[in-house]
Amino acid sequence: SDVRSKGIFLNNLTDVFYVKCEWKNCIKNGEEYLSIFRKNILDMPALNSWSFLRMAYAFTELKQYKSAEQYYEKAIELDPSNPDVYNYYGGLAFIKQLLEQFSLAIRCYQNAIELIHDNKYISEELRQQELSSFYNGLGIVFYKQGDEDKSYTYLMKSIEANPKNPYPFLKLAAHFMRKEKQQPMRENL
Protein backbone atom coordinates (compact mmCIF):
# COMPACT_ATOMS: atom_id res chain seq x y z
CA SER A 1 0.00 0.00 0.00
CA ASP A 2 1.02 3.63 -0.38
CA VAL A 3 1.07 4.17 3.39
CA ARG A 4 3.40 1.21 3.94
CA SER A 5 5.71 2.36 1.13
CA LYS A 6 5.82 5.87 2.58
CA GLY A 7 6.62 4.43 6.02
CA ILE A 8 9.47 2.33 4.68
CA PHE A 9 10.79 5.32 2.74
CA LEU A 10 10.69 7.53 5.87
CA ASN A 11 12.42 4.87 7.97
CA ASN A 12 15.19 4.60 5.39
CA LEU A 13 15.44 8.39 5.19
CA THR A 14 15.71 8.53 9.00
CA ASP A 15 18.62 6.11 8.76
CA VAL A 16 20.33 8.25 6.11
CA PHE A 17 20.05 11.37 8.27
CA TYR A 18 21.32 9.40 11.28
CA VAL A 19 24.41 8.26 9.37
CA LYS A 20 24.99 11.81 8.12
CA CYS A 21 24.62 13.17 11.69
CA GLU A 22 21.75 15.43 10.63
CA TRP A 23 19.98 15.06 13.94
CA LYS A 24 16.98 17.36 13.41
CA ASN A 25 16.12 15.72 10.08
CA CYS A 26 16.60 12.29 11.65
CA ILE A 27 14.09 13.14 14.36
CA LYS A 28 11.61 14.79 11.97
CA ASN A 29 11.51 11.83 9.58
CA GLY A 30 11.61 9.29 12.39
CA GLU A 31 8.63 10.92 14.10
CA GLU A 32 6.70 10.87 10.83
CA TYR A 33 7.60 7.20 10.27
CA LEU A 34 6.49 6.27 13.79
CA SER A 35 3.24 8.22 13.44
CA ILE A 36 2.36 6.07 10.42
CA PHE A 37 3.06 2.80 12.22
CA ARG A 38 2.09 3.86 15.77
CA LYS A 39 -0.95 1.54 15.79
CA ASN A 40 1.08 -1.43 14.55
CA ILE A 41 4.31 -0.70 16.41
CA LEU A 42 4.39 -4.09 18.11
CA ASP A 43 4.22 -5.89 14.75
CA MET A 44 7.87 -5.06 14.05
CA PRO A 45 9.53 -4.61 17.45
CA ALA A 46 13.18 -4.87 16.32
CA LEU A 47 12.74 -2.44 13.41
CA ASN A 48 10.84 0.03 15.57
CA SER A 49 13.33 -0.39 18.38
CA TRP A 50 16.08 0.81 16.04
CA SER A 51 13.89 3.72 14.95
CA PHE A 52 13.48 4.81 18.57
CA LEU A 53 17.17 4.22 19.20
CA ARG A 54 18.27 6.41 16.29
CA MET A 55 16.04 9.23 17.44
CA ALA A 56 17.15 8.83 21.07
CA TYR A 57 20.75 9.17 19.95
CA ALA A 58 19.81 12.23 17.86
CA PHE A 59 18.13 13.84 20.88
CA THR A 60 21.23 13.04 22.94
CA GLU A 61 23.44 14.77 20.37
CA LEU A 62 21.13 17.81 20.52
CA LYS A 63 21.41 17.71 24.35
CA GLN A 64 17.64 17.19 24.69
CA TYR A 65 18.09 14.56 27.39
CA LYS A 66 14.48 14.23 28.59
CA SER A 67 13.29 13.40 25.07
CA ALA A 68 16.25 11.09 24.56
CA GLU A 69 15.46 9.24 27.76
CA GLN A 70 11.86 8.63 26.64
CA TYR A 71 13.00 7.20 23.32
CA TYR A 72 15.66 5.00 24.91
CA GLU A 73 13.03 3.59 27.28
CA LYS A 74 10.68 2.83 24.38
CA ALA A 75 13.50 1.13 22.44
CA ILE A 76 14.28 -1.02 25.47
CA GLU A 77 10.61 -1.88 25.91
CA LEU A 78 10.25 -2.95 22.26
CA ASP A 79 13.47 -4.96 21.97
CA PRO A 80 15.02 -5.65 25.39
CA SER A 81 17.51 -8.15 23.95
CA ASN A 82 19.40 -5.47 22.00
CA PRO A 83 22.66 -4.83 23.91
CA ASP A 84 23.34 -1.52 22.16
CA VAL A 85 20.19 -0.03 23.64
CA TYR A 86 21.58 -0.53 27.13
CA ASN A 87 24.98 0.82 26.16
CA TYR A 88 23.47 4.06 24.84
CA TYR A 89 21.10 4.32 27.79
CA GLY A 90 24.02 3.91 30.16
CA GLY A 91 25.87 6.58 28.21
CA LEU A 92 22.90 8.87 28.52
CA ALA A 93 22.72 8.31 32.26
CA PHE A 94 26.43 9.10 32.52
CA ILE A 95 26.07 12.24 30.38
CA LYS A 96 23.39 13.56 32.71
CA GLN A 97 25.82 13.07 35.62
CA LEU A 98 23.14 13.01 38.25
CA LEU A 99 23.77 10.78 41.22
CA GLU A 100 20.44 9.02 40.92
CA GLN A 101 21.21 8.37 37.27
CA PHE A 102 24.48 6.58 38.10
CA SER A 103 22.56 3.63 39.51
CA LEU A 104 20.62 3.47 36.23
CA ALA A 105 23.86 3.60 34.23
CA ILE A 106 25.35 0.78 36.31
CA ARG A 107 22.26 -1.37 35.85
CA CYS A 108 22.18 -0.72 32.10
CA TYR A 109 25.86 -1.55 31.63
CA GLN A 110 25.45 -4.74 33.66
CA ASN A 111 22.46 -5.73 31.51
CA ALA A 112 24.46 -5.03 28.36
CA ILE A 113 27.32 -7.22 29.61
CA GLU A 114 24.94 -10.06 30.35
CA LEU A 115 23.23 -9.70 26.96
CA ILE A 116 26.47 -9.52 24.99
CA HIS A 117 27.70 -12.73 26.66
CA ASP A 118 24.48 -14.49 25.55
CA ASN A 119 24.55 -13.16 21.98
CA LYS A 120 25.48 -16.04 19.66
CA TYR A 121 25.21 -13.98 16.49
CA ILE A 122 28.25 -11.75 16.83
CA SER A 123 31.90 -12.51 16.33
CA GLU A 124 34.19 -13.00 19.31
CA GLU A 125 36.20 -9.94 18.25
CA LEU A 126 33.12 -7.71 18.27
CA ARG A 127 32.01 -9.22 21.58
CA GLN A 128 35.37 -8.31 23.17
CA GLN A 129 35.22 -4.77 21.75
CA GLU A 130 31.70 -4.27 23.11
CA LEU A 131 32.60 -5.77 26.49
CA SER A 132 35.58 -3.44 26.69
CA SER A 133 33.29 -0.49 26.01
CA PHE A 134 30.74 -1.60 28.63
CA TYR A 135 33.41 -2.28 31.29
CA ASN A 136 35.01 1.08 30.53
CA GLY A 137 31.62 2.74 31.02
CA LEU A 138 31.25 1.07 34.40
CA GLY A 139 34.77 2.13 35.33
CA ILE A 140 33.98 5.73 34.50
CA VAL A 141 30.71 5.73 36.43
CA PHE A 142 32.38 4.29 39.54
CA TYR A 143 35.25 6.80 39.13
CA LYS A 144 32.73 9.66 39.08
CA GLN A 145 31.11 8.23 42.21
CA GLY A 146 34.50 8.16 43.94
CA ASP A 147 34.69 4.37 44.20
CA GLU A 148 38.26 4.00 42.97
CA ASP A 149 38.54 0.29 43.74
CA LYS A 150 35.52 -0.65 41.62
CA SER A 151 36.60 1.81 38.96
CA TYR A 152 40.03 0.20 38.77
CA THR A 153 38.53 -3.31 38.62
CA TYR A 154 36.26 -2.47 35.69
CA LEU A 155 38.92 -0.49 33.82
CA MET A 156 41.23 -3.50 34.08
CA LYS A 157 38.42 -5.76 32.79
CA SER A 158 38.03 -3.34 29.89
CA ILE A 159 41.72 -3.62 29.04
CA GLU A 160 41.61 -7.40 29.38
CA ALA A 161 38.65 -7.60 26.98
CA ASN A 162 40.29 -5.34 24.38
CA PRO A 163 43.87 -4.15 24.97
CA LYS A 164 43.59 -1.91 21.89
CA ASN A 165 40.90 0.26 23.50
CA PRO A 166 42.75 3.44 24.60
CA TYR A 167 40.01 4.83 26.85
CA PRO A 168 40.48 2.66 29.95
CA PHE A 169 44.23 3.41 29.81
CA LEU A 170 43.48 7.14 29.83
CA LYS A 171 41.14 6.83 32.81
CA LEU A 172 43.67 4.65 34.67
CA ALA A 173 46.34 7.30 34.04
CA ALA A 174 44.06 9.92 35.57
CA HIS A 175 43.39 7.55 38.48
CA PHE A 176 47.10 7.06 39.18
CA MET A 177 47.90 10.76 38.73
CA ARG A 178 45.27 11.63 41.33
CA LYS A 179 46.63 9.03 43.74
CA GLU A 180 50.18 10.31 43.19
CA LYS A 181 49.09 13.88 44.00
CA GLN A 182 47.30 12.73 47.17
CA GLN A 183 50.23 10.63 48.42
CA PRO A 184 52.76 13.47 48.93
CA MET A 185 50.05 15.53 50.62
CA ARG A 186 49.36 12.69 53.08
CA GLU A 187 53.09 12.25 53.78
CA ASN A 188 53.40 15.96 54.65
CA LEU A 189 50.57 15.81 57.19
Secondary structure, 3 states (H helix, E strand, C coil): CHHHHHHHHHHHHHHHHHHCCCHHHHHHHHHHHHHHHHHHHHHCHHHHHHHHHHHHHHHHHCCCHHHHHHHHHHHHHHCCCCHHHHHHHHHHHHHHCCHHHHHHHHHHHHHHHHHHHHCCCCCHHHHHHHHHHHHHHHHHHHHHHCCHHHHHHHHHHHHHHCCCCHHHHHHHHHHHHHHHHHHHHHHHC
